[in-house]
Amino acid sequence: MDAFDAILTRRSTRNYKPDPIEDEKLNRILEAGRQAPSGGNNQTNHFLVIRSRVVLDNLIEMVQTAFSRMESREDMYSSLKHSIAASKKGGYVFCYNAPVLIVVANRRDYGNNMADCACAIENMMLAANALDLGSCWINQLKWLNEDPEIVRYLNGLGMHDDERVYGAVSVGYPATEDGMPVRGLTPQKGNEVTFIDN
């Protein structure tokens, strides 16, 4: 699969098999993230690669608890409102039970933290697609990146005190009949393009 095909056919996967990802594939995905551009070539992303089912289950419970304490507002981003509502109902699994969650943190006081993490996550999602794995951008830990309990827990996993989460990506084998990602071109309804030639 060439780079353009990987871009055009990447779709989010929200249902995974429990099967572990081979180390070789996971390392290639991480290298794609580490090679992403960064502001001033600062390279300050910190990748926390969570494969422990116990840790994932702890985070799932903590995220659900944090969101269940929040109240939705009309002006909130729709996915954030969904996370709050689903958490209040119970059984909310923010990372779709993927066998791997790659949390991307960066320095809290660094002006390009979100952009650098976004570049890395996109690279990793494209690499996952090229390796016949599914992936999905995960915002929930970014939305909760100042929650004291979650920050303490992530610090215990290796996140530095001056870092916060600015994105994450779930990765695994899709729970499809053939185990392959759902691929295909979808019509674009937005993302306007304006050419300025003169």
C-alpha positions as CSV (number, residue, x, y, z in Angstrom):
1,M,0.0,0.0,0.0
2,D,1.5,3.4,-1.0
3,A,1.2,6.5,1.2
4,F,-1.7,8.0,-0.8
5,D,-3.7,4.7,-0.6
6,A,-3.1,4.6,3.2
7,I,-4.4,8.1,3.5
8,L,-7.5,7.6,1.3
9,T,-8.6,4.3,2.8
10,R,-8.0,5.0,6.5
11,R,-11.2,4.8,8.5
12,S,-11.7,4.7,12.3
13,T,-12.1,1.3,14.0
14,R,-14.3,1.2,17.0
15,N,-14.5,-2.6,17.5
16,Y,-11.4,-4.7,18.1
17,K,-10.4,-8.3,18.6
18,P,-8.5,-8.9,21.9
19,D,-5.6,-10.3,19.9
20,P,-2.2,-8.7,20.8
21,I,-0.3,-6.8,18.1
22,E,3.0,-8.3,17.1
23,D,6.0,-6.3,18.5
24,E,7.4,-5.7,14.9
25,K,4.1,-4.0,13.8
26,L,3.8,-2.0,17.0
27,N,7.4,-0.8,16.7
28,R,6.8,0.3,13.1
29,I,3.7,2.3,14.2
30,L,5.6,3.9,17.0
31,E,8.5,4.8,14.7
32,A,6.0,6.4,12.3
33,G,4.8,8.5,15.3
34,R,8.4,9.4,16.4
35,Q,9.3,10.5,12.8
36,A,6.4,13.0,12.6
37,P,7.3,16.7,12.2
38,S,7.5,18.8,15.3
39,G,7.7,22.6,15.8
40,G,11.3,23.6,15.6
41,N,12.2,19.9,15.5
42,N,11.8,19.9,19.3
43,Q,10.7,16.2,19.4
44,T,9.1,16.5,22.8
45,N,6.3,14.0,22.3
46,H,6.2,11.3,25.0
47,F,4.5,8.0,23.9
48,L,3.0,5.9,26.7
49,V,2.2,2.5,25.1
50,I,-0.4,0.8,27.2
51,R,-0.8,-3.0,26.6
52,S,-1.6,-4.0,30.2
53,R,-5.3,-5.0,30.4
54,V,-5.3,-4.0,34.1
55,V,-4.0,-0.5,33.3
56,L,-6.5,-0.1,30.5
57,D,-9.4,-1.3,32.7
58,N,-8.3,1.2,35.4
59,L,-8.2,4.0,32.9
60,I,-11.6,3.0,31.5
61,E,-13.1,3.2,35.0
62,M,-11.4,6.5,35.8
63,V,-12.5,8.1,32.6
64,Q,-16.1,7.0,33.0
65,T,-16.1,8.3,36.6
66,A,-14.6,11.7,35.6
67,F,-17.1,12.2,32.8
68,S,-20.1,11.0,34.9
69,R,-19.4,13.9,37.3
70,M,-19.6,16.5,34.4
71,E,-22.7,18.2,33.0
72,S,-23.3,18.8,29.3
73,R,-23.8,22.2,27.9
74,E,-25.3,23.1,24.5
75,D,-22.1,24.7,23.3
76,M,-20.0,21.6,24.0
77,Y,-18.4,19.6,21.2
78,S,-20.8,16.8,20.3
79,S,-18.4,13.9,21.1
80,L,-17.6,15.4,24.5
81,K,-21.4,15.5,25.2
82,H,-21.7,11.9,24.1
83,S,-18.8,10.8,26.5
84,I,-20.6,12.5,29.4
85,A,-24.0,11.0,28.6
86,A,-22.6,7.5,28.0
87,S,-20.6,7.7,31.2
88,K,-23.7,8.6,33.2
89,K,-25.4,5.5,31.8
90,G,-22.5,3.3,32.7
91,G,-20.5,0.8,30.7
92,Y,-18.6,3.5,28.8
93,V,-15.4,2.2,27.2
94,F,-13.6,5.2,25.8
95,C,-10.9,3.2,23.9
96,Y,-13.2,0.6,22.4
97,N,-11.4,-2.3,24.2
98,A,-8.5,-2.1,21.8
99,P,-5.5,-4.2,23.0
100,V,-3.2,-1.2,22.7
101,L,-3.7,2.5,23.6
102,I,-0.9,4.8,22.7
103,V,-1.2,8.0,24.8
104,V,0.7,11.0,23.4
105,A,1.8,13.5,26.0
106,N,3.9,16.7,25.6
107,R,5.1,19.5,27.7
108,R,2.3,21.5,29.2
109,D,4.0,24.9,28.6
110,Y,5.0,24.2,25.0
111,G,3.0,26.2,22.5
112,N,3.1,23.5,19.8
113,N,2.1,20.6,22.1
114,M,-1.3,19.8,20.4
115,A,0.0,20.2,16.9
116,D,3.0,18.0,17.5
117,C,0.9,15.3,19.1
118,A,-1.6,15.5,16.2
119,C,1.1,15.0,13.6
120,A,2.4,11.9,15.5
121,I,-1.1,10.4,15.9
122,E,-1.9,10.8,12.2
123,N,1.3,9.2,11.2
124,M,0.6,6.3,13.5
125,M,-3.0,5.8,12.2
126,L,-1.7,5.8,8.6
127,A,1.0,3.3,9.5
128,A,-1.6,1.1,11.3
129,N,-3.7,1.1,8.1
130,A,-0.7,0.1,6.0
131,L,-0.1,-2.8,8.4
132,D,-3.7,-4.0,8.1
133,L,-4.5,-2.8,11.7
134,G,-7.4,-0.7,12.8
135,S,-7.0,2.6,14.7
136,C,-9.0,5.4,16.1
137,W,-8.1,8.8,17.4
138,I,-9.0,9.0,21.2
139,N,-9.7,12.5,22.6
140,Q,-11.0,11.6,26.0
141,L,-7.7,11.7,27.9
142,K,-7.0,15.1,26.3
143,W,-10.4,16.4,27.5
144,L,-9.5,15.2,31.0
145,N,-5.8,16.2,31.0
146,E,-6.2,18.4,34.1
147,D,-8.2,15.8,36.1
148,P,-6.0,15.3,39.2
149,E,-6.7,11.6,39.7
150,I,-6.0,10.8,36.0
151,V,-2.9,13.0,36.0
152,R,-1.6,11.2,39.1
153,Y,-2.3,7.8,37.6
154,L,-0.5,8.7,34.3
155,N,2.4,10.1,36.3
156,G,2.7,6.7,38.0
157,L,2.9,5.1,34.5
158,G,5.8,7.4,33.5
159,M,4.3,10.7,32.3
160,H,6.4,13.5,33.6
161,D,5.0,16.2,36.0
162,D,5.4,18.9,33.4
163,E,3.5,16.9,30.7
164,R,-0.1,16.5,29.8
165,V,-2.0,14.3,27.3
166,Y,-2.9,16.0,24.0
167,G,-4.2,12.9,22.2
168,A,-4.2,9.1,22.0
169,V,-4.8,6.4,19.5
170,S,-6.3,2.9,19.9
171,V,-4.7,0.2,17.8
172,G,-5.6,-3.4,17.1
173,Y,-7.0,-6.0,14.8
174,P,-10.5,-5.0,13.8
175,A,-13.4,-7.3,14.9
176,T,-14.5,-7.7,11.3
177,E,-15.2,-11.1,9.7
178,D,-11.8,-11.1,7.9
179,G,-9.9,-9.2,10.6
180,M,-9.1,-6.4,8.2
181,P,-9.8,-2.7,8.6
182,V,-12.9,-1.4,6.8
183,R,-11.5,0.6,3.9
184,G,-13.0,2.6,1.2
185,L,-13.4,6.1,-0.1
186,T,-16.1,8.2,1.4
187,P,-17.4,11.4,-0.2
188,Q,-16.2,14.5,1.6
189,K,-18.9,17.0,2.6
190,G,-16.6,19.7,4.0
191,N,-13.0,20.8,4.0
192,E,-13.4,23.5,1.4
193,V,-10.5,24.3,-0.9
194,T,-9.9,27.7,-2.4
195,F,-7.2,28.3,-5.0
196,I,-5.6,31.8,-5.1
197,D,-3.6,32.0,-8.3
198,N,-3.2,35.8,-8.9
